[in-house]
Amino acid sequence: MNAPTLHPLASDYMRRLRDAARALPRAERCELLAEIEAHLQEATGVGASDVEVLDALDRLGDPEEIVNAQLADIGSAGVRSTRAGVRELVAIVLLLVGGFLAGIGWIVGLVLLWGSPVWRTREKWLGTLVIPGGLAVPGAIVLILATATAHICHAMPGGPAQCTPASGPGLDPVAIILLALLMLAPLATGVYLARQAR
């Protein structure tokens, strides 16, 4: 159903409801807006007078009150009902790079993640289990591989062994792909958590 077919007063009401409903999680917001719009389509059919539309809107109530009631309902069901703030931003940053601070930063990010009312339990588990330590784990692997140079040693008869750096094709392509995935997984999780927090 398209909003342009609504009476202008009903369209204005829907605009106010959309603004107020930004505090709701996406699924609940879409469901609420669809329900109210369908009700208004039915209650204020083609040719409805201003008085009839105002009466229908009066029966619905103030958009902010509808959203507050919805927030109270979903808040008691354990669904996030607040907006993201500085705590959520710090949690995401620490989950990504906190592992470089002897792992303590990542643990603090984890505590902030689980203490936040913004994310659902499923999202918190995702932030916890996708590459614990964040970017520190793949960063450490890259550092180890970069500093570990293979050497070929030749023992000379009656003399000391001479070692030279081995020249070769470098890292195995499969290892490069795995390292790239290890780097991308925490980044993708951080982006996902940021989007869900909005």
DRENKEVO-725832 format. One record per residue: residue number from 0; residue in one letter; x, y, z negated of N, C-alpha, C in turn. Coordinates in steps of 0.1 Angstrom, whole numbers. Example, Ala and Ser with C-alpha at 12.3 -4.5 7.8 and 13.67 -1.06 7.14 Angstrom:
BEGIN
R/0/a/132/-57/-78/123/-45/-78/132/-33/-78
R/1/s/128/-22/-71/137/-11/-71/129/0/-79
REM end
This chain:
BEGIN
R/0/m/8/-12/0/0/0/0/9/12/0
R/1/n/5/22/8/14/34/10/8/45/1
R/2/a/18/52/-5/14/64/-13/7/75/-6
R/3/p/11/77/8/5/88/15/-10/88/16
R/4/t/-16/75/14/-31/74/15/-38/78/2
R/5/l/-30/81/-9/-35/85/-21/-40/100/-20
R/6/h/-50/103/-29/-54/117/-30/-42/125/-35
R/7/p/-41/138/-32/-30/146/-36/-28/146/-52
R/8/l/-39/146/-59/-37/146/-74/-32/133/-79
R/9/a/-36/122/-72/-31/109/-76/-16/107/-72
R/10/s/-12/113/-60/2/113/-56/10/120/-66
R/11/d/5/132/-71/13/139/-81/14/131/-94
R/12/y/4/124/-98/4/116/-109/15/105/-108
R/13/m/15/99/-96/25/88/-93/39/93/-94
R/14/r/41/106/-89/54/112/-89/59/113/-104
R/15/r/50/118/-112/53/120/-127/56/106/-133
R/16/l/48/96/-129/50/83/-135/63/77/-130
R/17/r/67/79/-118/80/74/-113/91/81/-121
R/18/d/90/94/-123/101/101/-131/102/95/-145
R/19/a/90/93/-152/90/88/-165/95/73/-166
R/20/a/92/66/-155/95/51/-155/110/48/-153
R/21/r/118/58/-151/132/56/-149/139/49/-161
R/22/a/133/51/-172/138/45/-185/135/30/-185
R/23/l/127/25/-177/124/11/-177/134/3/-168
R/24/p/136/-10/-172/144/-19/-163/137/-20/-149
R/25/r/145/-22/-139/140/-22/-125/128/-30/-123
R/26/a/128/-43/-127/117/-52/-124/104/-47/-131
R/27/e/105/-43/-144/93/-38/-151/88/-25/-144
R/28/r/97/-16/-140/94/-3/-134/86/-6/-121
R/29/c/91/-15/-112/84/-17/-100/71/-23/-102
R/30/e/70/-32/-111/57/-39/-114/46/-29/-119
R/31/l/51/-20/-128/42/-10/-134/37/0/-123
R/32/l/46/5/-115/43/14/-104/33/8/-94
R/33/a/36/-5/-91/27/-12/-81/13/-13/-87
R/34/e/12/-17/-100/-1/-19/-106/-9/-6/-106
R/35/i/-2/5/-111/-9/18/-112/-13/23/-98
R/36/e/-5/22/-89/-8/27/-75/-20/19/-69
R/37/a/-20/6/-71/-31/-3/-66/-44/2/-73
R/38/h/-43/4/-86/-55/9/-94/-60/22/-88
R/39/l/-51/31/-86/-55/44/-81/-61/43/-66
R/40/q/-55/34/-58/-61/32/-45/-75/28/-46
R/41/e/-78/19/-55/-91/13/-57/-101/24/-63
R/42/a/-96/31/-73/-105/40/-81/-107/53/-73
R/43/t/-98/57/-65/-100/70/-58/-99/67/-43
R/44/g/-109/60/-38/-110/56/-24/-110/69/-15
R/45/v/-111/66/-2/-111/77/8/-124/86/5
R/46/g/-121/99/5/-132/108/3/-136/111/-11
R/47/a/-128/106/-21/-130/109/-35/-128/124/-38
R/48/s/-137/129/-46/-136/143/-50/-125/145/-60
R/49/d/-121/158/-62/-111/161/-72/-116/157/-86
R/50/v/-129/158/-89/-134/155/-102/-133/140/-104
R/51/e/-136/132/-94/-136/117/-95/-121/113/-97
R/52/v/-112/119/-90/-98/115/-92/-93/119/-106
R/53/l/-96/131/-110/-92/136/-123/-98/127/-134
R/54/d/-110/122/-132/-116/113/-142/-109/100/-143
R/55/a/-105/95/-131/-97/82/-130/-83/84/-137
R/56/l/-77/95/-134/-64/98/-140/-65/100/-155
R/57/d/-76/106/-160/-78/108/-174/-79/94/-181
R/58/r/-86/85/-175/-88/71/-181/-74/64/-182
R/59/l/-66/67/-172/-52/60/-172/-44/66/-184
R/60/g/-45/79/-186/-37/85/-196/-24/91/-191
R/61/d/-17/97/-200/-5/105/-196/6/95/-191
R/62/p/13/98/-180/24/89/-175/35/85/-186
R/63/e/39/96/-194/49/93/-204/44/84/-215
R/64/e/31/85/-218/26/76/-228/25/61/-223
R/65/i/22/60/-210/22/46/-204/35/40/-205
R/66/v/46/48/-201/59/43/-201/64/40/-215
R/67/n/61/49/-225/65/46/-239/59/33/-244
R/68/a/46/31/-240/39/18/-244/46/6/-238
R/69/q/50/8/-225/57/-3/-218/71/-6/-225
R/70/l/78/5/-228/91/4/-235/90/-3/-248
R/71/a/79/0/-256/77/-6/-269/75/-21/-267
R/72/d/67/-25/-256/64/-39/-254/77/-47/-250
R/73/i/84/-41/-241/96/-49/-236/107/-48/-246
R/74/g/108/-37/-254/118/-36/-265/116/-47/-275
R/75/s/104/-50/-279/102/-61/-289/105/-74/-283
R/76/a/105/-76/-270/108/-89/-263/123/-90/-261
R/77/g/131/-81/-266/146/-82/-265/151/-77/-251
R/78/v/143/-70/-244/148/-64/-231/153/-51/-234
R/79/r/163/-47/-226/170/-34/-228/159/-23/-226
R/80/s/160/-13/-235/150/-2/-234/156/12/-236
R/81/t/170/13/-235/176/26/-236/185/28/-224
R/82/r/190/40/-222/199/43/-211/213/41/-215
R/83/a/222/39/-205/236/38/-207/242/51/-212
R/84/g/252/49/-220/260/61/-225/275/59/-224
R/85/v/282/66/-233/296/65/-233/301/51/-238
R/86/r/293/46/-247/297/32/-252/297/22/-241
R/87/e/288/23/-232/287/13/-221/298/15/-211
R/88/l/302/28/-208/313/31/-199/326/26/-205
R/89/v/328/28/-218/340/24/-225/341/9/-225
R/90/a/329/2/-227/329/-13/-227/334/-18/-213
R/91/i/329/-12/-202/332/-17/-189/347/-15/-186
R/92/v/352/-3/-190/366/0/-188/375/-10/-196
R/93/l/372/-12/-208/380/-21/-217/379/-35/-212
R/94/l/367/-39/-207/366/-53/-202/375/-55/-190
R/95/l/377/-44/-182/386/-45/-170/401/-44/-174
R/96/v/405/-34/-182/419/-32/-184/424/-33/-198
R/97/g/414/-36/-207/418/-38/-221/427/-50/-224
R/98/g/427/-59/-215/436/-71/-217/451/-67/-217
R/99/f/454/-56/-210/468/-51/-210/473/-46/-223
R/100/l/464/-43/-232/467/-38/-246/468/-50/-255
R/101/a/476/-60/-252/478/-72/-260/464/-79/-262
R/102/g/455/-78/-253/442/-85/-254/432/-78/-264
R/103/i/437/-69/-272/428/-63/-282/418/-54/-276
R/104/g/422/-46/-266/413/-38/-259/401/-45/-252
R/105/w/405/-57/-247/394/-65/-241/384/-70/-251
R/106/i/389/-74/-263/381/-78/-274/372/-67/-279
R/107/v/377/-55/-280/369/-43/-283/358/-41/-273
R/108/g/362/-42/-260/352/-41/-249/341/-51/-250
R/109/l/345/-64/-255/335/-74/-256/325/-71/-268
R/110/v/330/-66/-279/322/-62/-290/312/-51/-286
R/111/l/317/-41/-278/308/-30/-273/298/-36/-264
R/112/l/302/-45/-255/292/-51/-246/281/-58/-253
R/113/w/284/-67/-263/274/-74/-270/266/-65/-280
R/114/g/272/-54/-284/265/-45/-293/255/-36/-286
R/115/s/256/-35/-273/248/-25/-265/234/-31/-263
R/116/p/224/-22/-265/210/-27/-262/207/-25/-247
R/117/v/216/-20/-239/214/-17/-225/213/-30/-216
R/118/w/222/-39/-219/223/-51/-211/215/-63/-216
R/119/r/210/-71/-207/203/-83/-211/214/-94/-215
R/120/t/209/-104/-222/219/-115/-226/226/-121/-215
R/121/r/219/-123/-204/225/-130/-192/237/-121/-187
R/122/e/235/-108/-187/245/-98/-182/257/-98/-192
R/123/k/254/-100/-205/265/-100/-215/273/-113/-213
R/124/w/267/-124/-210/275/-136/-208/283/-135/-196
R/125/l/278/-129/-185/285/-127/-173/298/-118/-176
R/126/g/296/-107/-183/308/-99/-187/318/-106/-195
R/127/t/313/-116/-203/322/-123/-212/330/-134/-205
R/128/l/323/-141/-196/329/-153/-190/336/-151/-177
R/129/v/334/-140/-170/341/-139/-157/354/-133/-160
R/130/i/364/-141/-159/378/-138/-161/380/-131/-175
R/131/p/380/-139/-186/383/-133/-199/397/-126/-198
R/132/g/398/-114/-204/410/-106/-203/410/-96/-192
R/133/g/400/-97/-183/398/-88/-172/410/-89/-162
R/134/l/415/-77/-158/425/-77/-148/439/-81/-153
R/135/a/440/-82/-166/453/-86/-172/458/-100/-168
R/136/v/448/-109/-167/452/-123/-163/458/-123/-149
R/137/p/450/-118/-139/457/-119/-125/469/-110/-124
R/138/g/469/-99/-132/481/-90/-132/493/-97/-137
R/139/a/491/-105/-148/503/-112/-154/507/-123/-144
R/140/i/498/-129/-137/502/-140/-127/510/-133/-116
R/141/v/506/-122/-111/513/-115/-100/527/-111/-105
R/142/l/528/-106/-117/541/-102/-123/550/-114/-124
R/143/i/545/-125/-129/553/-137/-130/558/-141/-116
R/144/l/549/-142/-107/553/-146/-93/563/-136/-87
R/145/a/561/-123/-89/570/-114/-83/584/-114/-89
R/146/t/585/-118/-102/599/-118/-108/605/-132/-107
R/147/a/598/-142/-105/603/-156/-104/608/-158/-89
R/148/t/621/-156/-87/627/-158/-74/633/-172/-74
R/149/a/630/-179/-64/636/-193/-62/650/-191/-57
R/150/h/659/-200/-63/673/-200/-59/677/-213/-54
R/151/i/686/-213/-44/692/-226/-39/707/-226/-44
R/152/c/710/-237/-51/724/-237/-56/732/-248/-49
R/153/h/744/-245/-46/753/-255/-40/765/-257/-49
R/154/a/768/-269/-52/780/-272/-60/792/-275/-51
R/155/m/802/-267/-53/815/-268/-46/823/-279/-53
R/156/p/830/-287/-45/839/-297/-52/850/-290/-59
R/157/g/850/-293/-72/861/-287/-80/859/-272/-84
R/158/g/847/-267/-81/845/-252/-84/831/-251/-90
R/159/p/827/-238/-93/814/-236/-99/803/-236/-88
R/160/a/791/-238/-93/780/-238/-84/777/-224/-79
R/161/q/774/-222/-67/770/-209/-61/755/-210/-58
R/162/c/748/-200/-63/733/-199/-61/730/-187/-52
R/163/t/721/-189/-43/716/-178/-35/701/-178/-35
R/164/p/695/-166/-34/680/-165/-33/675/-173/-21
R/165/a/664/-180/-23/658/-188/-12/650/-179/-3
R/166/s/651/-181/9/643/-173/19/632/-183/24
R/167/g/620/-178/24/610/-187/29/597/-179/32
R/168/p/586/-186/35/574/-179/39/567/-171/28
R/169/g/572/-173/15/565/-165/4/554/-174/-2
R/170/l/544/-167/-7/533/-174/-14/525/-182/-4
R/171/d/519/-193/-8/510/-201/-1/497/-193/2
R/172/p/492/-193/14/479/-185/17/468/-189/7
R/173/v/467/-201/3/456/-205/-7/459/-198/-20
R/174/a/471/-197/-24/475/-190/-37/471/-175/-36
R/175/i/474/-169/-24/470/-155/-22/455/-153/-23
R/176/i/448/-162/-17/433/-161/-17/428/-162/-32
R/177/l/434/-172/-39/430/-174/-53/433/-162/-62
R/178/l/445/-156/-59/449/-143/-67/439/-132/-63
R/179/a/436/-131/-51/426/-120/-47/413/-122/-54
R/180/l/408/-135/-54/395/-137/-61/396/-134/-76
R/181/l/408/-138/-82/410/-135/-96/410/-119/-99
R/182/m/414/-112/-89/414/-97/-91/400/-92/-88
R/183/l/393/-97/-78/380/-92/-74/369/-95/-84
R/184/a/370/-107/-90/359/-112/-99/357/-102/-111
R/185/p/367/-97/-118/364/-88/-129/359/-74/-123
R/186/l/365/-70/-112/360/-57/-106/345/-58/-102
R/187/a/342/-69/-96/328/-71/-91/318/-71/-104
R/188/t/323/-78/-114/315/-79/-127/313/-65/-133
R/189/g/324/-57/-133/323/-43/-138/314/-35/-130
R/190/v/314/-36/-117/305/-28/-109/290/-33/-112
R/191/y/288/-46/-113/275/-51/-115/270/-46/-129
R/192/l/278/-47/-139/274/-42/-152/270/-27/-152
R/193/a/278/-19/-145/276/-5/-143/262/-2/-136
R/194/r/259/-10/-126/247/-8/-119/235/-12/-128
R/195/q/237/-23/-135/226/-28/-144/223/-18/-155
R/196/a/234/-11/-160/232/-2/-170/225/11/-166
R/197/r/225/14/-153/218/25/-148/203/22/-147
REM end
